[in-house]
């Protein structure tokens, strides 16, 4: 990669002597030690990244860029990590120049190859004290050993030569410790995931990560599987770099933070080599003005192109109603483009009309001074939903507005009677998880008036299903006596069933854009023999701890966290309301919320209520004391009020020092509706009152110490200096307190 030159202007006056910077021989070992052991924070990833990109560069140089490099991952039986390329290889002089001298690179005059620093070829020393280089040239394999000698400077030695019939190229062999086998395997898959030509791993193409590319351009893509609250990724030279949005100056100067929301974990940006400056470790980007400008430009380009692609989808809609359904699908709180909606919505319309997913059914101008309620003399509109009372049967509800959703089925009833309506409607609710909306026209409504009403509301005839086109079903025999008269003996017309086996559903971890029914798979449980964790479901939505029905996708976190808390593969069983009593009365069935309470109680040794109370007190302070004290570590704060606050926070943290506390916090924050027994806090508000008055500079000091990413980016010396400043200031204040 070409080095980006920066202009330097030097003015001097009165200079009498000049000395150049350099490294004395006695300091060479120390400098090499820094380059080997302190440059990379993740040694395994550094080894994989540096040698894999070098191998890919070798293929580019040899004109075989479409040929995959080959990677051999370590195993318990073969503790070696290998990367093999089929480039031009290196002769003995080139081996010494490249591998023995820091700063030597052959790639500084081209942007076709990734390297330029002259450091990556030595990255094997970041992991261990030696690595092997096999150079294949014209039928001869020459083996070299690079190792750290007693001088700590390092050496490279030729071990021998042997005839070979293998193709020309270079192979790097890294000895791997047995405890690190899994780490190398996992990190290799992650590091190599962005290679344009998938490497051959253990002889097979690297499996592609699970993706759901919703939109993509030549140099960007939007992945529905991405973590929307994560960071976007910049891919350059086959390596993905997380983008720190907080460092992108000028991104949202004109768009009220819309671009920052758009730039989330769903977004991947492709950059040509040389478009971005990278840190010396190549573990992240260097946020120079040049890099920031190129990233901001790419983000805005991706947003503009995505808006154009989305606009084309809306233009293809046959009606305003279809456009509204599409808008709900992509911009809803759980939609596939939720994080992009602020910026995309500004650019999306349908035939010049704004797209509002909410439809006011009677907000229609009929002309000739017609009033808004005149529609009631033309049509009645009902939605068919399942009642949560009594026998929980599907019933009609009169409505005056509706929300465009994929689950809505618009039905037109041109008949005036209601006979047979439920026989056609109920299966749509019970089996298909649909929300039927039926328009029943009055006898005196002319075809012309019907057409005018539909046009005013944004409908076309194709949006409707005719009631008479929906087949009738014997709903009594299929769905139970709630839809008919009970027999005299109270029997069930569906026949006898097993007393212990129940037909239920198991949550399958479905996607947020799926219809609710696709997030569940039909199954059967035996209440006499199976231990199950269940939730009540209705229309495939689950009832939370307060009985409020929620979208099934919200169960995803609960299922994963229960599995992590218990160590078991916990499956969430969905039980329809008509079966719920059997599960409530079964000793083998546990309501999910009861299971959460039980597991959290186990982890917190029965002190859940107290833990919650203390969390509220600590989290309710204006200052993030938890993170502040954590980063301070054992810093001496004397015997004053601030130290008392630290002891109170640390005591609370000690109670919660259990393996899964972060999972517990996430479950409890995510499912804030879970009920727990209240308890009195052992951490008092009085502990924190007056601290800012006693220590006026405290907020400024806290700001320097907190912020996870900001703190992690500081060097060890910077952290040490900031902690010393806190210690000196606090002890100075304490010494003057009477």
C-alpha positions in Angstrom: 0.0 0.0 0.0 1.3 3.4 -0.9 2.3 5.6 2.0 0.2 8.7 2.3 2.6 11.6 2.2 2.0 14.6 4.5 3.4 18.0 3.6 5.8 19.3 6.2 7.0 22.9 6.4 10.2 23.6 8.4 11.4 27.0 9.4 14.6 27.4 11.4 16.6 30.4 12.7 19.8 30.5 14.6 20.4 26.7 14.5 24.0 26.0 15.3 24.0 22.2 15.7 21.8 19.4 14.6 21.6 15.7 15.6 19.6 13.0 14.0 17.4 10.5 15.9 18.5 6.9 15.9 18.8 3.7 17.9 22.0 2.8 19.7 23.1 -0.8 19.5 22.4 -1.4 23.2 18.8 -0.3 22.6 18.1 -2.5 19.5 17.0 -5.5 21.6 14.6 -3.3 23.6 13.1 -1.7 20.5 12.6 -5.2 18.9 11.0 -6.4 22.1 8.5 -3.6 21.9 7.7 -4.3 18.2 7.3 -8.0 19.0 5.5 -8.0 22.3 3.7 -4.6 22.7 2.5 -3.7 19.2 -0.3 -6.2 19.0 -3.0 -6.6 21.7 -4.2 -9.9 20.1 -1.3 -12.1 19.1 -3.3 -15.0 17.6 -5.3 -12.6 15.4 -2.2 -10.7 14.4 -0.5 -13.9 13.2 -3.5 -15.0 11.1 -4.1 -11.5 9.7 -0.6 -10.6 8.8 0.5 -13.9 7.1 -2.9 -14.4 5.4 -2.8 -10.9 3.8 0.9 -11.4 2.9 -0.1 -14.6 1.1 -2.9 -12.9 -0.7 -0.5 -10.1 -1.8 1.8 -12.8 -3.1 -1.0 -14.1 -5.4 -1.7 -10.6 -6.6 2.0 -10.0 -7.4 2.1 -13.3 -9.3 -1.0 -12.5 -11.3 -3.1 -15.3 -9.7 -5.3 -13.1 -7.5 -8.4 -15.4 -8.0 -6.5 -18.5 -6.6 -7.3 -19.0 -2.9 -4.5 -19.1 -0.3 -4.4 -22.3 1.8 -4.7 -22.3 5.6 -4.1 -25.3 7.9 -5.6 -24.8 11.3 -4.1 -26.4 14.4 -5.6 -29.4 16.1 -4.8 -31.4 19.2 -2.9 -33.9 17.0 -1.1 -31.3 14.9 -0.1 -28.2 16.9 0.8 -26.1 13.8 -0.9 -23.2 12.1 0.2 -22.9 8.4 -0.4 -20.5 5.6 0.7 -21.4 2.1 0.7 -19.2 -1.0 1.6 -20.0 -4.6 3.3 -16.7 -5.5 6.8 -16.1 -6.7 8.4 -17.2 -3.4 11.6 -15.6 -2.0 15.2 -16.5 -2.6 17.7 -16.6 0.3 18.7 -12.9 0.0 15.0 -11.9 -0.1 14.2 -14.1 2.9 16.8 -12.2 5.0 15.8 -8.8 3.7 12.1 -9.3 4.4 12.1 -11.4 7.6 15.2 -10.2 9.4 15.0 -6.4 9.0 12.2 -4.3 10.5 10.7 -1.7 8.2 11.6 -3.5 5.0 8.7 -3.8 2.5 8.3 -4.4 -1.2 4.8 -3.0 -1.3 5.1 0.8 -0.8 4.8 1.7 -4.4 1.5 0.0 -5.2 -2.1 0.1 -3.9 -2.7 -3.4 -5.3 -1.2 -5.0 -2.2 -2.0 -4.5 1.5 1.3 -4.4 3.3 3.8 -1.5 3.5 5.0 -1.2 7.2 7.7 -3.9 7.0 6.5 -5.3 10.4 3.8 -8.0 9.6 6.3 -10.6 8.4 7.7 -10.7 11.9 4.3 -11.0 13.6 5.0 -14.7 14.5 7.2 -13.4 17.3 4.1 -11.7 18.8 2.9 -15.2 19.6 6.0 -17.3 20.2 9.8 -17.4 20.1 10.1 -19.0 16.7 8.4 -19.8 13.5 9.4 -21.7 10.3 9.5 -20.5 6.7 9.4 -23.0 3.8 10.4 -21.4 0.5 9.5 -23.5 -2.6 11.4 -22.4 -5.7 11.8 -24.4 -8.9 11.8 -27.9 -7.4 13.7 -27.1 -4.2 12.2 -26.5 -0.7 14.4 -24.4 1.6 13.5 -24.3 5.2 14.4 -21.4 7.5 13.9 -21.0 11.3 13.3 -17.5 12.7 13.9 -17.4 16.4 14.7 -15.2 19.4 18.3 -15.7 20.5 20.1 -14.8 23.8 20.6 -11.2 22.6 16.8 -10.8 22.3 17.4 -9.3 18.8 16.5 -12.4 16.9 18.0 -14.5 14.1 17.0 -16.3 11.0 18.8 -19.6 10.1 18.7 -21.8 7.1 17.9 -25.4 8.3 18.3 -27.2 5.0 17.2 -27.9 1.4 15.3 -30.8 -0.1 14.0 -31.6 -3.6 10.2 -31.2 -4.1 7.6 -31.5 -6.7 5.4 -28.9 -5.1 4.5 -25.6 -6.8 6.5 -22.5 -6.1 5.4 -20.4 -3.2 5.9 -19.6 0.5 4.6 -21.4 3.6 4.7 -20.0 7.1 4.5 -22.5 10.0 3.6 -21.3 13.5 3.9 -23.7 16.5 0.7 -23.4 18.5 0.3 -24.2 22.2 -2.3 -26.9 22.9 -4.4 -24.5 25.1 -4.7 -22.1 22.1 -6.0 -24.5 19.5 -9.7 -23.4 19.8 -8.7 -19.8 19.9 -6.8 -20.1 16.6 -9.7 -21.9 15.0 -12.3 -19.4 16.0 -10.2 -16.3 15.3 -9.1 -17.6 11.9 -12.8 -18.0 10.8 -13.5 -14.4 11.9 -10.3 -12.8 10.5 -10.6 -14.6 7.1 -14.3 -13.9 6.7 -13.8 -10.8 4.5 -11.4 -12.2 2.0 -12.7 -11.7 -1.5 -11.4 -15.0 -2.5 -12.3 -17.4 0.3 -9.2 -19.2 1.5 -9.0 -23.0 1.5 -9.1 -24.0 5.2 -8.0 -27.6 5.9 -8.5 -28.3 2.2 -12.0 -26.9 1.9 -13.4 -23.4 1.1 -14.0 -21.3 4.2 -17.7 -21.5 5.0 -19.5 -18.2 4.5 -20.9 -16.5 7.6 -24.7 -16.5 7.8 -26.0 -13.4 6.2 -29.2 -11.9 5.0 -28.1 -9.2 2.5 -31.2 -7.0 2.0 -29.6 -4.3 -0.1 -26.1 -4.0 -1.6 -24.1 -1.8 -4.0 -20.7 -2.1 -5.6 -18.9 -1.2 -2.4 -21.4 -1.6 0.4 -24.0 -4.0 1.8 -26.8 -4.1 4.4 -27.0 -7.4 6.3 -30.2 -8.1 8.1 -28.3 -10.6 10.3 -25.9 -7.8 11.5 -25.9 -6.5 15.0 -27.8 -3.3 14.7 -26.3 -1.8 17.8 -22.8 -2.8 16.8 -20.2 -0.9 14.7 -20.2 -0.8 10.9 -17.2 -2.5 9.3 -14.8 -1.1 6.8 -13.2 -3.8 4.6 -9.8 -2.9 3.0 -7.3 -5.4 1.7 -9.4 -8.4 2.8 -9.5 -7.2 6.5 -12.6 -5.9 8.3 -12.0 -2.9 10.6 -14.8 -1.8 13.0 -15.6 1.9 12.5 -15.7 4.1 15.6 -18.6 6.4 14.7 -17.8 8.8 17.6 -14.5 9.7 15.8 -16.2 10.5 12.5 -16.1 14.3 12.7 -18.6 16.1 10.4 -20.7 13.0 9.6 -24.0 14.5 10.9 -23.6 18.2 10.6 -26.6 18.6 8.3 -28.7 15.6 9.1 -29.4 15.5 12.8 -27.5 12.3 13.5 -29.3 10.3 10.8 -26.1 9.1 9.2 -24.8 7.9 12.6 -27.9 5.8 13.1 -27.6 4.5 9.6 -24.0 3.5 10.2 -24.6 0.5 12.4 -23.6 -3.1 12.6 -25.8 -4.0 9.6 -23.6 -1.9 7.3 -20.4 -3.1 5.6 -18.3 -0.7 3.5 -15.7 -1.8 0.9 -12.6 0.4 0.4 -9.8 0.3 -2.1 -6.4 -0.2 -0.7 -5.0 3.2 0.2 -8.4 4.8 0.9 -7.9 4.4 4.7 -5.0 4.9 7.0 -4.5 2.0 9.4 -2.8 1.9 12.8 0.7 0.4 13.0 -0.7 -2.8 14.6 -3.3 -3.0 11.8 -5.8 -3.8 14.5 -7.8 -0.7 13.7 -8.0 2.4 11.7 -6.1 5.6 12.1 -8.7 8.4 12.2 -6.8 11.0 10.2 -8.8 13.7 8.3 -8.1 11.7 5.2 -9.6 8.5 6.6 -12.6 10.3 8.1 -13.4 12.1 4.9 -13.3 8.8 2.9 -15.5 7.0 5.4 -18.1 9.8 5.7 -18.3 10.0 1.9 -18.8 6.2 1.6 -21.5 6.2 4.3 -23.4 8.9 2.6 -23.0 7.2 -0.8 -24.4 3.9 0.6 -27.4 5.8 2.2 -28.1 7.5 -1.1 -27.9 4.3 -3.1 -30.0 2.3 -0.6 -32.6 5.0 -0.7 -32.7 4.7 -4.5 -33.0 1.0 -4.4 -35.8 1.2 -1.8 -37.5 3.9 -3.8 -37.6 1.4 -6.7 -39.3 -1.2 -4.5 -41.9 1.4 -3.4 -42.5 2.5 -7.0 -43.1 -1.2 -7.9 -46.0 -1.4 -5.4 -49.3 -1.5 -7.2 -51.2 0.6 -4.6 -50.6 3.0 -1.7 -51.8 0.2 0.6 -49.0 -2.1 -0.7 -46.5 0.7 -0.2 -47.7 1.2 3.4 -47.3 -2.5 4.1 -43.8 -2.4 2.8 -43.0 0.7 4.8 -44.2 -1.1 8.0 -42.1 -4.1 7.1 -38.8 -2.1 6.7 -39.3 0.8 9.1 -41.2 -0.7 12.0 -39.5 -1.0 15.4 -38.6 -4.5 14.5 -38.2 -3.9 10.7 -35.2 -4.9 8.7 -34.1 -1.3 8.1 -35.1 0.1 11.5 -31.7 1.8 12.1 -31.8 3.4 8.6 -35.3 4.7 8.8 -34.5 8.3 9.9 -32.4 9.0 6.8 -34.3 6.8 4.3 -37.8 8.0 5.2 -36.9 11.5 4.2 -36.2 10.3 0.7 -39.1 7.7 0.3 -42.5 8.5 -1.1 -45.1 6.8 -3.3 -46.2 8.6 -6.4 -45.6 11.9 -4.6 -47.5 10.9 -1.5 -46.0 10.6 2.0 -46.3 7.0 3.2 -48.1 6.8 6.6 -48.6 3.2 7.8 -51.7 4.4 9.8 -54.9 4.6 7.9 -57.8 6.6 9.2 -60.8 4.8 7.7 -63.2 7.7 7.9 -60.9 10.6 7.1 -62.3 10.8 3.6 -63.6 13.7 1.6 -66.7 12.5 -0.3 -67.2 15.8 -2.2 -70.4 17.9 -2.2 -69.8 18.9 1.4 -70.1 15.3 2.6 -69.2 14.9 6.3 -66.5 12.6 7.7 -69.0 10.2 9.2 -70.9 9.8 6.0 -68.9 6.6 5.4 -70.8 4.9 8.1 -73.8 5.0 5.8 -71.8 3.3 3.1 -69.6 0.7 4.8 -68.8 -0.9 8.2 -65.2 -2.1 9.0 -64.4 -4.8 11.5 -61.3 -6.5 12.5 -61.4 -10.1 13.7 -59.3 -10.9 16.7 -59.3 -13.5 19.4 -60.9 -12.5 22.7 -58.8 -13.0 25.8 -61.9 -13.6 27.9 -64.3 -16.4 28.2 -63.8 -19.1 25.7 -61.2 -17.0 23.8 -62.9 -17.2 20.4 -62.4 -15.0 17.4 -64.8 -12.1 17.5 -65.4 -9.0 15.3 -64.4 -5.5 16.6 -65.6 -2.4 14.9 -62.6 -0.1 14.0 -62.1 3.4 12.5 -58.4 3.1 11.8 -55.9 0.4 11.0 -52.1 0.0 10.7 -50.7 -1.5 7.5 -49.0 -4.8 8.3 -48.1 -7.9 6.4 -50.4 -9.9 8.6 -53.5 -7.8 7.6 -55.8 -9.5 5.2 -58.3 -7.0 3.6 -61.6 -8.7 2.9 -64.6 -7.3 1.0 -68.1 -8.6 1.9 -70.5 -7.6 -0.7 -73.3 -9.6 1.0 -75.5 -8.0 3.6 -76.0 -11.0 5.8 -73.4 -12.4 8.2 -74.2 -16.1 7.9 -71.0 -18.1 7.4 -68.6 -15.2 8.0 -66.8 -16.9 11.0 -66.5 -20.2 9.1 -64.4 -18.3 6.6 -62.6 -15.9 8.9 -61.6 -18.0 12.0 -59.0 -20.2 10.1 -57.2 -17.1 9.0 -56.7 -16.1 12.7 -56.3 -19.6 14.3 -54.1 -21.2 11.6 -52.4 -18.4 9.6 -51.9 -15.7 12.3 -53.6 -13.2 10.1 -55.5 -10.1 11.1 -58.6 -10.0 8.9 -60.1 -6.6 8.3 -63.5 -6.9 6.7 -65.3 -4.1 4.7 -69.1 -4.8 4.7 -70.9 -2.5 2.2 -74.4 -1.2 2.8 -77.1 -2.3 0.4 -77.4 1.2 -1.1 -73.7 1.7 -1.8 -73.2 2.0 -5.5 -70.1 0.6 -7.3 -69.0 4.2 -8.0 -69.1 5.1 -4.3 -67.2 2.0 -3.4 -64.5 2.8 -5.9 -64.3 6.4 -4.6 -63.9 5.2 -1.0 -61.2 2.8 -1.9 -59.3 5.4 -3.9 -59.5 7.9 -1.1 -58.1 5.4 1.4 -55.3 4.3 -0.9 -56.7 0.9 -1.8 -57.2 -0.8 -5.2 -59.5 -3.7 -5.9 -56.5 -6.1 -6.0 -55.8 -5.3 -2.3 -59.0 -7.1 -1.3 -59.9 -10.8 -1.0 -63.6 -11.5 -1.6 -65.3 -13.1 1.4 -67.0 -15.6 -0.9 -63.6 -16.7 -2.3 -62.5 -17.9 1.2 -63.5 -21.6 1.8 -65.8 -22.4 4.7 -64.5 -24.6 7.5 -66.3 -26.6 10.2 -64.9 -24.5 13.0 -66.7 -26.3 15.8 -65.1 -29.7 15.0 -61.7 -28.1 14.2 -61.4 -25.5 17.0 -63.7 -26.6 19.7 -67.1 -26.0 21.3 -66.4 -22.3 21.8 -67.7 -21.9 18.3 -70.8 -24.0 18.8 -73.2 -25.5 21.3 -71.8 -27.8 24.0 -73.0 -31.4 23.8 -75.2 -32.6 26.6 -72.6 -34.8 28.1 -69.9 -32.1 27.9 -67.7 -34.2 25.6 -65.2 -32.9 23.1 -66.2 -33.4 19.5 -62.6 -33.7 18.5 -62.4 -37.1 20.2 -60.4 -38.4 23.1 -56.7 -37.4 23.4 -53.9 -38.6 25.5 -54.1 -37.3 29.0 -50.5 -36.4 29.3 -49.4 -35.5 25.7 -50.1 -32.0 24.5 -49.7 -30.5 21.1 -47.7 -27.3 21.6 -45.1 -25.1 19.8 -41.4 -24.6 20.4 -39.7 -21.2 19.9 -37.2 -21.5 17.0 -35.3 -18.3 17.5 -37.0 -16.8 14.4 -36.2 -13.5 12.7 -37.9 -10.2 13.5 -39.2 -9.8 10.0 -40.9 -13.2 9.9 -44.6 -13.6 10.4 -45.2 -14.5 14.0 -46.2 -18.0 13.1 -42.8 -18.8 11.5 -41.0 -18.2 14.8 -42.7 -21.4 16.2 -42.5 -25.1 15.3 -45.2 -27.5 16.1 -44.2 -30.2 18.6 -45.6 -32.4 21.3 -44.7 -32.7 25.0 -45.5 -35.4 27.6 -46.4 -33.6 30.8 -45.9 -36.8 32.8 -42.3 -37.3 31.6 -41.0 -34.1 30.1 -39.6 -31.1 32.0 -40.6 -28.0 30.1 -40.3 -24.2 30.3 -43.3 -22.5 28.8 -45.0 -19.3 28.0 -48.6 -18.7 27.2 -49.2 -17.7 23.5 -52.1 -16.2 21.7 -51.9 -15.6 17.9 -48.2 -16.7 18.3 -47.4 -13.8 20.6 -46.4 -14.6 24.2 -47.8 -13.3 27.5 -45.1 -11.6 29.7 -45.0 -11.7 33.5 -47.8 -9.1 33.7 -50.0 -10.9 31.1 -49.3 -8.4 28.3 -48.8 -10.0 24.9 -45.5 -9.3 23.2 -43.9 -10.1 19.8 -42.4 -13.6 19.9 -39.0 -12.3 18.6 -38.5 -10.8 22.1 -38.1 -14.3 23.4 -34.8 -14.7 21.7 -32.8 -13.0 24.5 -34.6 -15.0 27.2 -34.0 -18.3 25.5 -30.3 -17.6 25.0 -29.8 -16.2 28.5 -31.6 -19.1 30.2 -29.4 -21.5 28.4 -26.3 -19.6 29.5 -27.5 -19.3 33.1 -28.4 -22.9 33.5 -25.9 -24.6 31.3 -28.7 -26.5 29.6 -30.2 -26.0 26.1 -33.4 -24.4 27.3 -36.2 -24.6 24.8 -39.2 -22.2 25.2 -42.5 -24.0 24.7 -45.5 -22.0 23.6 -48.8 -23.1 25.0 -52.1 -21.8 23.7 -54.4 -20.2 26.1 -57.0 -23.0 26.1 -54.3 -25.5 27.3 -52.6 -23.3 29.9 -54.3 -24.7 33.0 -52.9 -28.2 32.3 -49.4 -26.7 32.3 -50.0 -24.5 35.4 -51.1 -27.7 37.3 -48.2 -29.9 36.1 -45.2 -30.4 38.4 -43.0 -30.9 35.3 -43.9 -27.5 33.7 -42.3 -24.2 34.7 -43.5 -20.8 33.6 -40.5 -19.1 32.0 -40.7 -16.1 34.3 -40.6 -18.4 37.3 -37.5 -20.1 35.9 -35.8 -16.8 35.4 -36.5 -15.9 39.1 -35.3 -19.2 40.2 -32.0 -19.1 38.3 -31.3 -15.5 39.2 -31.9 -16.3 42.8 -29.5 -19.1 42.6 -26.8 -16.9 41.1 -27.3 -14.1 43.6 -27.7 -16.4 46.5 -31.3 -15.5 47.2 -30.5 -11.7 47.3 -32.3 -10.7 44.2 -34.5 -8.0 45.8 -31.5 -6.5 47.6 -29.4 -6.6 44.5 -32.1 -4.8 42.5 -32.5 -2.2 45.2 -28.8 -1.5 45.3 -28.6 -1.4 41.5 -31.3 1.3 41.5 -29.4 3.4 44.0 -26.0 3.1 42.2 -27.4 3.5 38.7 -29.5 6.4 39.8 -26.5 8.6 40.5 -25.5 11.3 38.1 -22.0 9.9 38.0 -21.1 6.4 36.8 -19.4 5.4 40.0 -19.3 1.7 39.1 -17.2 2.2 36.1 -15.2 5.0 37.8 -14.2 2.8 40.7 -13.6 -0.2 38.5 -11.1 1.7 36.4 -9.4 3.3 39.4 -8.6 -0.2 40.7 -6.6 -0.1 44.0 -5.8 3.6 43.8 -5.4 5.0 47.4 -8.3 7.4 48.1 -7.5 7.8 51.8 -10.2 7.5 54.4 -12.6 10.2 53.1 -16.2 10.2 51.8 -15.2 9.1 48.2 -13.5 6.0 49.6 -16.6 5.2 51.6 -18.6 5.4 48.4 -16.1 3.1 46.7 -16.4 0.5 49.5 -20.2 0.6 49.2 -20.1 0.1 45.4 -17.4 -2.6 45.7 -19.4 -4.4 48.3 -22.4 -4.5 46.0 -20.1 -5.7 43.1 -18.7 -8.4 45.4 -22.2 -9.8 46.0 -22.7 -10.0 42.2 -19.3 -11.4 41.3 -20.7 -14.5 39.8 -19.9 -16.0 36.5 -23.0 -14.9 34.7 -23.7 -11.5 36.2 -23.6 -9.7 32.8 -26.2 -12.2 31.5 -28.3 -11.6 34.6 -28.1 -7.8 34.1 -29.1 -8.2 30.4 -32.0 -10.5 31.2 -33.3 -8.2 33.9 -32.9 -5.0 31.8 -34.4 -6.6 28.7 -37.3 -8.1 30.6 -37.9 -5.3 33.0 -41.5 -6.6 33.4 -40.4 -9.6 35.4 -41.6 -9.3 39.0 -39.3 -9.8 41.9 -39.8 -9.4 45.7 -38.8 -6.0 46.8 -36.1 -5.5 49.5 -34.3 -2.7 51.3 -31.1 -1.4 49.7 -27.9 -1.8 51.7 -26.3 0.9 49.6 -27.6 4.3 50.8 -28.2 7.4 48.7 -26.6 9.3 51.6 -23.3 7.7 50.7 -23.2 9.7 47.4 -24.9 12.9 48.6 -22.5 15.9 48.8 -19.6 14.2 47.0 -19.7 16.7 44.2 -19.7 19.6 46.7 -16.9 18.1 48.7 -14.9 17.3 45.6 -15.8 20.0 43.0 -13.5 18.6 40.3 -14.9 15.1 40.7 -17.2 15.2 37.5 -14.2 16.3 35.4 -12.0 13.5 36.8 -14.7 10.9 36.4 -15.2 11.9 32.7 -11.5 11.2 32.1 -11.7 7.8 33.8 -15.0 6.4 32.5 -16.2 5.5 29.0 -15.3 1.9 28.1 -13.9 2.5 24.6 -12.3 5.9 25.6 -10.6 4.3 28.6 -9.4 1.2 26.6 -7.9 3.5 23.9 -5.7 5.2 26.5 -2.2 3.9 26.9 -1.0 2.3 30.1 1.0 5.5 30.9 -2.0 7.7 30.3 -4.2 5.6 32.5 -1.6 5.6 35.3 -1.2 9.4 35.1 -5.0 10.0 35.2 -5.4 7.7 38.2 -2.5 9.5 40.0 -4.3 12.8 39.4 -7.4 11.5 41.1 -5.5 10.1 44.0 -3.5 13.3 44.6 -6.6 15.5 44.3 -8.8 13.4 46.6 -6.1 13.1 49.3 -5.5 16.8 49.1 -9.2 17.5 49.7 -9.3 14.9 52.5 -6.4 16.5 54.3 -8.2 19.9 54.4 -11.5 18.5 55.6 -12.0 19.1 59.3 
